[in-house]
Amino acid sequence: MDSMEGKFVTSSISMALSDFYHVNNGYRTRVSVLSRDSHGDPLQALAAAMDLLQTEQVEALVGGQSLFEAKILAELGEKAKVPVFSSFQVPSSLSLTKYNYFIQATHDTSSEAKGIAALFSNFDWRTAVLIYEDDDWRESIQPLVGHFQQNAIHIEYKAEFSVSSNEECIMKQLRKLKASGIRIFVAHISEQIANRLFPCARRLGMMEEGHAWILTARSMNNFQDTNYLAKEAMEGVIGFKSYIPLTEELHNFTLRWKRSVRLEEVVTGMSVCSIWAHDIAWSLARAAEVAKLPGLPVYNLLEAITEGAKHKGLSGDIKFIDKKFISDKFEIVNMIGRGERSVGLWNSGSFISNRRRRLSSTNALETIIWPGGSTRIPKIRSLKEKRHGEKKKLRVLVPAGNIIPQILEVKTDFKTGVTAATGYCIDVFETSIVPFNYEVEYIPWPGAINYNNYNDLVYTLYSQKDKYDAAVGDITITDNRSLYVDFTLPFTDMGLAVVTAKDKSMWIIFKPLTLSLWLTIATFFILTGAIVWLIERHDNADFQGSCFQQIGTLLCFGFSTLVFAHRERLQHNMSRFVVIVWIFAVLILTSNYTATLTSVMTVQQIRGLKSNENIGFFSASIAANVVNENPTFQGPRYKGLKTADDFTNALRNGTISFIVDEVPYVKLFVAKHPSEFEIVKTESVTNGFGFAFQKGSPLVQKVSREIAKLRRTEKLKAIENWWFQRQTTSATSEDTFHPLTVYTFRGLFMITGVSFAFALIVYLIPWNRDQRQVLLKHFHRYVSHRFARAIRPSPTTPNRQNENAVI
């Protein structure tokens, strides 16, 4: 129910039934909707369905948001003899056809597969990469594979993803696909996977000119404009989407539906599944009337639906064939920016232009904007070109002694002898080298554990030209190293940075509580004084006096309860009750404040930056050399540290006061401990990390241009964020303190507020009753007196003045 599609379908069914009975107000039957939330778990969906069948005795079920969930509900419906309807984009599976009580609204996968194959044939594409979801894929993609085989289209690679695939897994798979050189992709996946896949593909440069992506209706039918990141990354994608004619009825219903949904996100229109849900609700309401109508042959609900007459819905004519409501016409859309534009239709084996011209070729389609903003159709190299373009091997030295895996991690499989390298440096290098069609072979350099060893690595690259082509890693560009090798442009920020513990604030005493909690506590102090003053002021001389004296007493009494120093004696039990409750709350608040303040003071071990204190640096970093040569860092004593844990422990126990190191190391360190440490100074005294190549290598300029392109398009920043910040949450969960909030003590304030209200009610109600009795008594005496004077006989004729008096 919390998913976007769940909200769409639920609201669509509710409005559909309301509209149906507004039009057919003479019907004797009424379909009522009872909803249960499956929370996206098929087992919870099963439990909810059983509860509805046993407790509520429902006569139909609507659900099945995934293939597994649909199978479970179909099995349950088969045993309970209850129809199960699904309007979600569940793959059309052969395993579902055996269920007699399962009714599905879906698209014609065979017609869709035929259209995609026709698209390939007309664009002269003969090779593709197939990306699919591991949700019973053999059945769901079989029509597509079959039509590809009939049209001699070769599936070069198949890539499998699941809903549980995280970003790292997706990136790993996409890198393999990118290395294959095939740039035509067909994706048969759900919208949940598509929302994660395309931002990753964009980051790897797989959404640039020369690439083509085709999405099936499985994801396109559910796509909405709420995921802006995925929408922007999908620019240039071609999608097959079930065609829904835009009628006046659909337009009017969509306007009313958008007003009723009340989503925080901006939604441009209904999804295909929510439109199908509307039509299913109408069919169900119509069938319920037929099945219960007296004087006609008794139908069960299933027969009344599947054998009923064809009628019109929002999606067009509704007719169930073999217990399926199938859409066989497709709209071909081109993703542009955050939206989509229609470029044509596919129906009955041919393409139809938006001007309703039916042609067998893709000439019927409007101009397609491909990834990268190009209108040129991406081409696939022939086998002859492919042989000429076979990948050359690039032998790359990588320092194996690096102990910061986010920067660089080198592992060698001793059984196969293959070396694998990962990390920020490798990610940037592979992204930069991919356009030049090289197969990279990583060769570990085991001696890189300090500055001089990195010099040796560079010299080895220079002296053994026949064995090594390049060196990649956290290698700083220096003037003496440039004598032996050529460096690319730096791919990191230049210079050194200084890290220290965060400064102590003079207002640290206020940090344990949020501003809202401070204001709430102050309000309750004043409220306590006000309530006690209201109860005591009539009988207690301590709460009497001039207006200013009473205000002062009110405020002083309220705030003095903090230290239990109020001197006024209380005479009423209700005021004593109020003070006791508030003092109990104050005790809890002060004890929690003290504990939190102690935690804050312990975490922030902050020292002043004095010239005689020790400074740490990474032993393998160039900082070890620079700090002794640059006058900016002369004076203090320096300590070489080997691991990131050495940094943290040394700063915490006072061994060093701050750290001087290269910017990439410092950024990673601060990202892991943002609540404890901060960058206080940077100096551009180093040139950053660069990739080293043999002197005169043409790859230096090419890779440098790619690095410049990555920096310009901010992809370099995205790669840095991926490696430097993805572990921040797990690494800092124990380092970050969270101030106390009003939400934390909501129960305490609720008890206190209720107690205050109770005291006021007990005090005010009796007082109002006594006053009311006194007023009634005086009013009765006044009326009796005036009435007696009016009827008393006068001994003399009253003059005009007496008459007026009587009146």
C-alpha positions in Angstrom: 0.0 0.0 0.0 2.9 2.3 0.6 4.3 1.8 -2.9 3.5 4.3 -5.6 1.6 1.7 -7.7 -0.3 0.4 -4.7 -1.6 3.9 -4.0 -2.5 4.4 -7.6 -4.4 1.1 -8.0 -6.2 1.5 -4.6 -7.5 5.0 -5.4 -8.4 4.0 -8.9 -10.6 1.1 -7.8 -12.3 3.2 -5.1 -13.2 5.9 -7.6 -14.2 3.4 -10.3 -16.8 1.8 -8.0 -18.1 5.2 -6.9 -18.5 6.2 -10.6 -20.1 2.9 -11.6 -22.8 3.1 -8.9 -23.4 6.7 -9.7 -24.2 5.8 -13.3 -26.0 2.5 -12.3 -27.8 3.7 -9.2 -30.6 1.2 -9.8 -28.4 -1.8 -9.3 -29.4 -4.0 -6.3 -25.8 -5.2 -5.5 -22.9 -3.2 -4.2 -19.3 -4.2 -4.3 -17.4 -3.1 -1.1 -13.7 -3.0 -0.9 -11.7 -4.4 2.1 -8.0 -3.7 1.9 -5.0 -5.3 3.5 -1.4 -4.3 3.2 1.1 -7.0 2.0 4.1 -4.7 2.6 5.7 -6.1 -0.5 6.1 -9.6 1.1 4.4 -12.5 -0.7 4.0 -14.4 2.6 2.2 -11.4 4.2 0.0 -11.2 1.1 -0.9 -14.8 1.6 -1.7 -14.2 5.3 -3.8 -11.2 4.4 -5.7 -13.0 1.7 -6.5 -15.9 4.1 -7.7 -13.4 6.7 -10.0 -11.8 4.2 -11.4 -15.2 3.0 -11.9 -16.6 6.5 -12.9 -13.6 8.5 -14.6 -11.3 6.0 -15.7 -14.1 3.6 -14.8 -12.0 0.6 -16.0 -13.2 -2.8 -13.0 -11.9 -4.9 -9.4 -10.9 -4.4 -7.4 -8.2 -6.2 -3.6 -8.2 -5.9 -0.5 -10.0 -7.0 2.2 -7.3 -7.4 4.9 -9.8 -8.3 5.0 -13.1 -10.1 5.6 -15.1 -6.9 2.8 -13.2 -5.1 0.4 -13.8 -8.0 1.2 -17.6 -8.0 0.5 -17.8 -4.2 -2.8 -15.9 -4.5 -3.8 -17.9 -7.6 -3.2 -21.2 -5.7 -5.3 -19.9 -2.8 -8.1 -18.7 -5.1 -8.1 -22.1 -6.8 -8.6 -23.9 -3.5 -11.2 -21.4 -2.2 -13.0 -21.2 -5.5 -12.7 -17.4 -5.4 -11.6 -15.3 -8.4 -8.2 -13.6 -8.1 -7.7 -10.4 -10.3 -4.3 -8.8 -11.1 -3.8 -5.6 -12.9 -0.1 -5.3 -12.0 2.7 -5.8 -14.5 3.2 -9.5 -13.6 5.0 -11.3 -16.4 2.7 -13.3 -18.6 3.7 -16.7 -17.3 2.7 -20.2 -18.6 2.6 -21.4 -15.0 -0.3 -19.1 -14.4 -2.5 -20.5 -17.1 -3.3 -23.7 -15.1 -5.3 -21.6 -12.6 -8.9 -21.4 -13.5 -9.7 -18.7 -11.0 -6.9 -16.3 -11.9 -7.9 -13.4 -14.1 -5.1 -11.1 -15.4 -5.0 -7.8 -17.2 -1.7 -7.8 -19.1 -0.1 -6.9 -22.5 0.5 -9.4 -25.3 4.1 -10.4 -24.8 4.3 -12.2 -28.2 3.2 -9.1 -30.1 5.6 -7.0 -28.1 8.5 -9.3 -28.8 7.6 -9.3 -32.5 7.7 -5.5 -32.5 11.1 -5.4 -30.8 12.5 -7.9 -33.3 11.1 -5.8 -36.1 12.8 -2.7 -34.7 16.1 -4.6 -34.6 15.7 -5.8 -38.2 14.8 -2.3 -39.6 17.8 -0.7 -37.8 20.0 -3.5 -39.0 21.0 -4.6 -35.5 22.1 -8.2 -35.4 23.6 -8.4 -31.9 22.2 -7.4 -28.5 22.6 -7.7 -24.8 19.6 -9.0 -22.9 19.0 -7.7 -19.4 16.3 -9.5 -17.5 15.0 -10.0 -14.0 15.4 -13.4 -12.3 11.7 -13.6 -11.6 10.8 -16.7 -13.6 12.7 -15.2 -16.6 12.6 -18.4 -18.7 8.9 -18.0 -19.2 8.7 -14.2 -19.4 11.4 -13.6 -21.9 10.9 -16.8 -24.0 8.7 -15.0 -26.6 11.5 -12.3 -27.1 14.2 -15.0 -27.4 12.1 -16.9 -29.9 11.5 -13.9 -32.2 15.1 -13.0 -32.0 16.1 -16.4 -33.2 13.5 -16.3 -36.0 15.1 -13.0 -37.2 18.7 -14.1 -36.9 19.4 -11.7 -34.0 22.2 -13.0 -31.8 22.0 -12.4 -28.0 25.7 -11.8 -27.2 25.3 -11.6 -23.4 22.5 -12.1 -20.8 22.7 -10.2 -17.6 20.5 -11.2 -14.6 19.3 -8.8 -11.9 17.0 -9.1 -8.9 15.0 -6.7 -6.9 17.5 -7.2 -4.0 20.5 -6.3 -6.3 22.3 -3.4 -4.6 24.1 -0.6 -6.4 27.5 -2.3 -6.1 26.2 -5.5 -7.7 24.6 -3.5 -10.6 27.8 -1.6 -11.2 29.8 -4.8 -11.3 27.5 -6.4 -13.9 27.4 -3.2 -16.0 31.1 -3.0 -16.2 31.2 -6.5 -17.7 28.6 -5.5 -20.3 30.5 -2.4 -21.1 33.7 -4.4 -21.6 31.9 -6.6 -24.1 31.7 -3.7 -26.6 28.1 -4.3 -27.5 26.1 -1.1 -27.2 22.5 -2.3 -28.0 20.6 -3.3 -24.8 17.1 -4.8 -24.3 15.9 -4.6 -20.7 13.0 -6.7 -19.5 12.9 -5.6 -15.9 10.6 -4.1 -13.3 10.6 -0.4 -12.6 12.2 -1.0 -9.2 15.4 -2.3 -10.9 15.2 0.2 -13.7 15.2 3.1 -11.2 18.6 1.8 -9.9 20.1 0.5 -13.2 20.0 3.6 -15.4 21.8 6.0 -13.0 24.6 3.4 -12.7 24.7 3.0 -16.5 24.9 6.8 -16.9 27.8 7.0 -14.4 29.7 4.4 -16.4 29.2 6.2 -19.7 26.7 3.7 -21.1 24.1 6.4 -21.8 26.3 8.3 -24.3 26.2 8.6 -28.1 26.4 5.2 -29.8 24.4 3.3 -27.3 20.8 2.2 -27.6 18.4 1.0 -24.9 15.0 -0.6 -25.4 12.7 -1.2 -22.5 9.7 -3.6 -22.5 6.2 -2.7 -21.2 7.0 -4.5 -18.0 8.7 -1.4 -16.7 7.3 1.3 -19.0 3.7 0.6 -17.9 4.5 1.5 -14.3 6.9 4.3 -14.8 6.0 7.6 -13.2 7.7 11.0 -13.1 8.4 10.8 -9.3 11.9 9.3 -9.7 13.6 12.3 -11.3 17.1 10.8 -11.0 16.1 7.7 -13.0 14.1 9.7 -15.5 17.1 12.0 -16.3 19.4 9.1 -16.6 17.1 7.4 -19.1 17.3 10.1 -21.7 17.3 8.5 -25.2 15.7 5.2 -24.1 13.1 3.6 -26.4 10.2 2.0 -24.6 7.2 -0.2 -25.6 4.2 0.8 -23.6 0.6 -0.6 -23.6 -1.4 1.8 -25.7 -4.3 3.6 -24.0 -6.3 6.0 -26.2 -6.6 9.4 -24.7 -10.3 9.9 -24.6 -12.3 12.7 -23.0 -13.5 10.2 -20.3 -10.0 9.2 -19.5 -8.9 12.8 -19.3 -11.7 13.8 -17.0 -11.2 10.8 -14.7 -7.4 11.5 -14.5 -8.1 15.1 -13.4 -10.4 13.9 -10.6 -8.0 11.1 -9.7 -5.0 13.4 -9.4 -7.0 15.6 -7.0 -8.0 12.6 -4.9 -4.6 10.8 -4.6 -2.9 13.7 -2.7 0.6 12.5 -3.1 3.6 14.6 -2.0 5.3 13.9 -5.4 4.2 15.6 -8.6 2.4 13.0 -10.7 1.5 13.8 -14.3 -1.0 11.0 -14.9 -2.3 7.5 -14.2 -0.2 4.5 -14.9 -1.4 1.8 -17.3 -1.9 -0.6 -14.3 -4.2 1.9 -12.5 -6.3 2.3 -15.6 -6.6 -1.5 -15.9 -7.6 -1.6 -12.2 -10.4 0.8 -13.0 -11.7 -1.4 -15.8 -11.4 -4.5 -13.6 -13.5 -2.8 -10.9 -16.2 -2.0 -13.4 -16.2 -5.5 -14.7 -16.4 -6.9 -11.2 -19.3 -4.6 -10.3 -21.2 -5.5 -13.5 -20.6 -9.2 -12.9 -21.8 -9.0 -9.3 -25.1 -7.7 -10.4 -25.5 -10.4 -13.1 -24.6 -13.2 -10.7 -27.1 -12.0 -8.0 -29.9 -11.0 -10.3 -33.2 -12.9 -9.7 -35.0 -14.5 -12.6 -31.8 -15.3 -14.5 -29.7 -18.5 -14.6 -27.5 -18.6 -11.6 -24.0 -17.6 -12.5 -21.0 -17.7 -10.3 -18.9 -14.6 -10.2 -16.2 -16.1 -12.4 -18.6 -17.0 -15.2 -20.3 -13.7 -15.0 -17.0 -11.9 -15.6 -15.4 -14.1 -18.2 -18.6 -14.8 -20.2 -20.1 -11.4 -19.9 -20.8 -9.1 -22.8 -18.0 -6.8 -24.1 -18.3 -3.3 -22.6 -16.3 -0.1 -22.8 -13.8 1.0 -20.2 -11.1 3.7 -19.9 -8.6 1.5 -21.7 -11.0 0.7 -24.6 -13.3 -2.3 -25.2 -13.1 -4.7 -22.3 -13.3 -8.4 -23.3 -11.8 -11.3 -21.4 -10.3 -14.1 -23.5 -9.1 -17.2 -21.8 -9.5 -15.4 -18.4 -7.1 -12.6 -19.6 -7.8 -9.0 -20.5 -5.0 -8.5 -23.1 -3.7 -5.3 -24.6 -2.0 -6.1 -28.0 -1.4 -2.5 -29.2 1.8 -0.7 -28.1 2.9 2.9 -28.0 6.6 3.4 -28.7 7.9 6.3 -26.5 11.2 8.1 -26.5 12.4 9.2 -23.0 13.4 12.9 -23.2 14.5 14.7 -20.0 12.1 13.9 -17.2 9.3 13.1 -19.7 8.5 11.0 -22.7 7.3 11.6 -26.2 5.4 9.3 -28.5 7.2 8.4 -31.7 4.6 5.8 -33.1 2.6 2.7 -32.5 3.0 -1.0 -33.0 -0.1 -3.1 -33.8 -0.9 -6.3 -35.8 2.7 -6.7 -37.1 3.3 -3.2 -38.4 4.4 0.2 -37.2 1.8 3.0 -37.3 2.9 6.7 -37.3 1.1 9.2 -35.0 -0.6 10.4 -38.1 -2.2 6.9 -38.4 -0.2 5.8 -41.4 0.4 2.1 -41.3 3.9 1.0 -42.6 5.8 -2.2 -42.2 9.2 -0.4 -41.5 10.4 2.0 -38.9 10.0 4.9 -41.4 6.5 5.3 -39.8 8.2 6.4 -36.6 9.0 10.0 -35.8 12.7 11.0 -35.3 14.2 9.3 -32.3 16.6 11.1 -29.9 19.1 8.5 -28.9 21.4 8.6 -25.8 23.8 11.4 -26.0 21.3 13.6 -27.8 22.1 12.2 -31.2 19.5 11.5 -34.0 21.9 9.0 -35.7 20.9 5.4 -35.3 23.6 3.5 -33.3 25.5 1.0 -35.4 27.0 -2.4 -34.5 30.4 -3.3 -35.9 30.6 -6.1 -38.4 32.5 -9.3 -37.6 35.4 -8.1 -39.9 35.5 -4.8 -38.1 35.4 -6.6 -34.8 38.4 -8.7 -35.7 40.4 -5.6 -36.7 39.3 -4.0 -33.4 40.4 -6.8 -31.1 41.4 -5.5 -27.8 45.1 -4.8 -27.1 46.5 -5.9 -23.8 47.6 -3.1 -21.4 50.0 -4.3 -18.7 49.5 -2.1 -15.6 51.5 -2.0 -12.4 49.4 -1.5 -9.2 50.8 -0.9 -5.7 49.8 -3.9 -3.6 50.8 -2.4 -0.3 48.0 0.1 0.0 45.9 -0.5 3.2 43.0 1.8 2.3 40.7 -0.3 0.2 38.5 2.6 -0.9 41.5 4.2 -2.6 43.0 1.0 -3.9 42.7 -2.7 -3.1 44.8 -5.4 -4.9 44.0 -9.1 -4.6 45.7 -12.0 -6.3 44.1 -15.5 -6.7 47.0 -17.8 -6.0 45.2 -20.7 -7.8 44.8 -18.9 -11.1 47.4 -16.2 -10.7 45.0 -13.5 -11.8 45.3 -10.2 -10.0 42.1 -8.1 -9.5 42.2 -4.4 -8.4 39.3 -2.3 -7.1 38.9 1.1 -5.5 38.5 4.8 -6.5 41.8 4.9 -8.5 40.8 1.8 -10.5 37.3 3.0 -11.1 38.5 6.3 -12.6 41.2 4.5 -14.7 38.8 1.9 -16.2 36.2 4.5 -17.0 38.9 6.6 -18.8 40.5 3.7 -20.7 37.3 2.0 -21.9 36.8 4.1 -25.1 40.2 2.9 -26.4 39.4 -0.8 -26.5 42.2 -2.2 -24.2 42.2 -5.3 -22.1 43.8 -4.4 -18.8 46.1 -6.9 -17.0 47.0 -5.8 -13.5 50.4 -6.7 -12.2 50.9 -6.2 -8.4 53.9 -4.2 -7.1 54.4 -5.5 -3.5 56.9 -3.0 -2.3 54.8 0.1 -2.3 54.6 0.9 1.5 56.2 4.3 1.7 57.1 7.4 -0.4 60.5 6.0 -1.6 58.9 2.7 -2.6 56.5 4.6 -4.9 59.6 6.2 -6.5 60.9 2.7 -7.1 57.6 1.7 -8.7 57.9 4.6 -11.1 61.5 3.8 -11.9 60.6 0.2 -12.5 58.0 1.3 -15.0 60.6 3.4 -16.7 63.4 0.8 -16.8 61.3 -2.2 -17.9 59.4 -0.9 -20.9 59.1 -4.4 -22.4 57.2 -5.7 -19.3 55.0 -2.8 -18.2 52.9 -0.2 -20.0 51.5 1.9 -17.2 51.2 2.3 -13.4 47.9 3.0 -11.7 47.1 3.8 -8.1 47.6 6.5 -5.5 50.7 7.8 -7.3 51.4 11.5 -6.7 52.6 13.6 -9.6 56.1 15.0 -8.7 58.8 16.8 -10.7 61.4 14.1 -10.2 59.0 11.3 -11.2 58.1 13.2 -14.3 61.7 12.8 -15.5 61.1 9.0 -16.0 57.4 8.7 -17.0 54.6 10.8 -18.4 51.6 11.6 -16.1 48.1 12.2 -17.1 46.1 15.1 -15.7 45.5 14.7 -12.0 42.2 13.0 -11.1 42.1 14.1 -7.5 42.2 17.4 -5.7 45.7 18.8 -5.4 47.6 19.6 -2.2 47.7 18.6 1.5 45.0 19.1 4.1 45.1 19.4 7.9 42.6 17.5 10.0 41.9 18.1 13.7 39.2 17.3 16.2 36.2 19.7 15.9 36.5 22.9 17.9 34.8 23.1 21.3 31.8 25.5 21.3 31.1 27.9 24.2 27.4 26.8 23.7 28.1 23.1 24.1 25.8 23.0 27.1 22.8 23.5 24.8 23.8 20.7 22.4 22.3 17.8 24.3 18.7 19.1 23.5 17.2 20.3 20.3 15.8 23.8 20.1 12.3 22.5 20.0 12.8 20.5 23.2 14.3 23.6 25.0 11.3 25.7 24.0 8.9 22.9 25.0 10.5 22.6 28.5 10.4 26.4 28.9 6.7 26.4 28.0 6.0 23.8 30.6 7.8 25.7 33.3 5.6 28.8 32.5 2.5 26.6 32.3 3.3 25.0 35.7 3.6 28.5 37.3 0.4 29.7 35.6 -1.7 26.7 36.7 -0.5 26.9 40.3 -1.1 30.6 40.4 -4.6 30.2 39.0 -5.5 27.6 41.7 -3.8 29.4 44.6 -4.5 33.1 43.9 -7.9 33.3 45.7 -6.8 31.9 49.0 -3.0 32.1 49.1 -1.4 35.5 50.0 1.9 34.4 48.4 0.3 34.5 45.0 -1.5 37.9 45.5 -0.4 41.5 45.1 -0.1 43.8 42.2 -0.2 42.7 38.6 3.6 42.8 38.2 4.1 41.0 41.5 1.8 38.2 40.5 3.5 37.8 37.1 6.9 37.7 38.9 5.6 35.1 41.3 4.2 33.0 38.5 7.5 33.0 36.5 9.7 32.5 39.6 7.7 29.7 40.9 7.6 27.9 37.6 11.4 28.0 36.9 12.4 27.5 40.6 10.9 24.0 40.3 14.0 23.1 38.2 16.2 23.2 41.4 13.2 22.5 43.8 13.8 26.0 45.4 10.2 27.4 45.3 9.5 29.2 48.7 5.7 29.7 48.3 3.6 27.3 50.4 0.8 25.6 48.6 -2.6 25.3 50.2 -4.6 23.4 47.5 -4.2 19.7 46.8 -4.6 20.3 43.1 -1.7 22.7 42.9 0.4 20.2 45.0 -0.6 17.5 42.4 0.5 19.7 39.5 3.9 20.4 41.1 4.6 16.7 42.0 3.9 15.6 38.4 6.1 18.4 37.0 9.0 17.7 39.4 8.8 14.0 38.4 9.2 15.2 34.7 12.0 17.5 35.6 13.9 14.7 37.3 13.7 12.6 34.2 14.7 15.5 31.9 17.7 16.6 34.0 19.1 13.1 34.3 18.9 12.5 30.5 20.4 16.0 29.9 23.3 15.2 32.2 24.0 11.8 30.5 23.8 13.3 27.0 26.1 16.2 28.0 28.6 13.8 29.4 28.6 11.9 26.1 29.1 15.0 24.1 32.0 16.1 26.3 33.6 12.7 26.0 33.3 12.5 22.2 34.7 15.9 21.5 38.3 15.6 22.8 39.5 18.9 21.5 42.9 20.4 21.9 44.4 23.7 20.8 46.8 23.7 17.9 50.1 24.4 19.6 53.4 24.5 17.8 55.0 21.9 20.1 52.4 19.2 19.5 52.8 16.2 17.3 51.3 15.9 13.8 50.6 12.6 12.0 50.9 11.7 8.3 50.4 8.5 6.3 53.8 6.7 5.9 53.3 5.9 2.3 52.1 9.4 1.4 54.2 12.1 -0.1 53.3 14.1 3.0 56.3 12.4 4.7 58.6 14.2 2.3 56.7 17.5 1.9 56.3 18.3 5.6 60.1 18.4 6.0 60.6 20.6 2.9 57.8 23.1 3.0 58.1 26.0 5.5 54.3 25.9 6.0 54.6 22.7 8.0 57.9 23.2 9.7 58.2 23.3 13.5 56.2 20.5 15.1 57.2 16.9 15.4 55.8 14.5 12.8 54.8 10.9 13.3 54.3 8.4 10.5 51.2 6.3 10.7 50.4 3.1 8.7 46.6 2.7 8.9 43.5 4.7 9.2 42.9 3.2 12.7 46.2 4.6 13.7 45.0 8.1 12.7 41.8 7.7 14.7 43.4 6.2 17.8 46.3 8.7 17.8 43.9 11.7 17.7 41.7 10.3 20.4 44.4 9.4 22.9 46.4 12.6 22.4 49.4 11.1 20.6 48.9 13.6 17.9 46.9 16.8 17.7 46.2 16.9 14.0 47.0 15.2 10.7 48.6 16.4 7.6 48.1 14.3 4.5 47.0 14.4 0.8 43.5 15.5 0.2 42.1 12.1 -1.0 43.2 10.3 2.2 41.9 13.2 4.3 38.5 13.3 2.6 38.1 9.6 3.2 39.1 9.8 6.8 36.7 12.7 7.6 33.9 11.0 5.7 34.2 8.0 8.1 34.2 10.2 11.2 32.3 13.4 10.4 31.2 14.0 13.9 34.7 14.0 15.4 37.1 15.5 12.9 37.1 18.2 10.3 39.4 19.7 7.7 40.7 23.0 8.9 43.3 23.9 6.3 44.5 23.0 2.8 47.8 23.8 1.0 48.3 23.3 -2.7 51.9 22.0 -2.3 51.3 18.6 -4.2 49.9 17.9 -7.7 47.4 15.2 -6.8 47.2 11.6 -8.1 47.9 10.8 -11.8 48.2 7.7 -14.0 51.8 7.0 -15.1 52.6 5.8 -18.7 55.8 5.2 -20.6 57.4 8.3 -22.1 55.8 9.2 -25.4 52.8 7.0 -24.9 49.8 8.2 -27.0 47.5 7.1 -24.2 48.6 10.0 -22.0 46.8 12.6 -24.0 43.8 10.4 -24.6 43.3 9.4 -21.0 43.9 13.0 -19.9 41.1 14.1 -22.2 38.8 11.5 -20.7 39.7 12.7 -17.2 39.0 16.3 -18.2 35.7 15.1 -19.6 34.8 13.2 -16.4 35.6 16.3 -14.4 33.5 18.6 -16.7 30.5 16.3 -16.6 30.8 15.7 -12.8 31.1 12.0 -13.3 34.5 12.1 -11.5 32.7 13.6 -8.5 30.1 10.9 -8.7 32.8 8.2 -8.6 34.5 9.9 -5.7 31.2 10.1 -3.7 30.6 6.4 -4.5 33.9 5.3 -3.0 34.5 7.9 -0.3 31.0 8.3 1.2 29.1 5.0 0.7 30.5 3.6 4.0 29.9 6.8 6.0 26.7 5.6 7.6 28.0 2.2 8.8 31.3 3.7 9.9 29.9 6.6 11.9 26.9 5.1 13.5 28.8 4.7 16.8 30.6 8.0 16.5 27.7 10.3 16.0 25.7 11.5 19.0 22.0 12.5 18.5 20.6 15.3 20.6 17.4 14.6 22.6 14.2 15.7 20.9 10.6 16.4 21.8 9.7 13.1 20.1 11.9 11.2 22.6 9.9 12.5 25.5 6.5 12.7 23.9 5.1 10.2 26.4 6.4 12.2 29.4 4.9 15.5 28.1 1.7 13.8 27.3 1.4 12.5 30.9 2.3 16.0 32.3 -0.2 17.8 30.0 -3.0 15.4 30.8 -2.3 15.8 34.5 -2.4 19.6 34.2 -5.7 19.5 32.3 -7.1 17.2 34.9 -6.2 19.5 37.7 -7.7 22.5 35.9 -11.0 20.7 35.2 -11.3 19.5 38.8 -10.7 23.0 40.0 -12.8 25.0 37.6 -16.0 22.9 37.3 -17.0 23.1 41.0 -16.3 26.8 41.0 -18.5 27.4 38.1 -21.3 25.4 39.7 -21.2 27.5 42.9 -21.2 30.8 41.0 -24.1 29.6 38.9 -26.1 28.8 42.0 -25.4 32.2 43.6 -26.4 34.0 40.4 -29.6 32.0 40.1 -30.5 32.7 43.8 -30.0 36.5 43.4 -32.0 36.5 40.1 -34.9 34.6 41.7 -35.1 37.1 44.6 -35.0 40.1 42.2 -37.8 38.7 40.1 -40.0 37.8 43.1 -39.6 41.3 44.6 -40.5 43.1 41.4 -43.5 40.8 40.7 -44.9 41.4 44.3 -44.7 45.1 43.9 -46.5 45.0 40.6 -49.5 43.1 41.8 -49.9 44.8 45.3 -53.1 47.0 45.3 -52.5 50.7 45.9 -54.7 52.7 48.4 -54.6 55.7 46.1 -54.7 56.2 42.4 -51.2 56.0 41.2 -49.8 59.0 39.4 -47.9 58.8 36.2 -44.6 58.4 38.0 -45.8 55.4 40.0 -47.3 53.9 36.9 -44.0 54.2 35.1 -42.3 52.7 38.1 -44.7 49.7 38.1 -44.2 49.3 34.4 
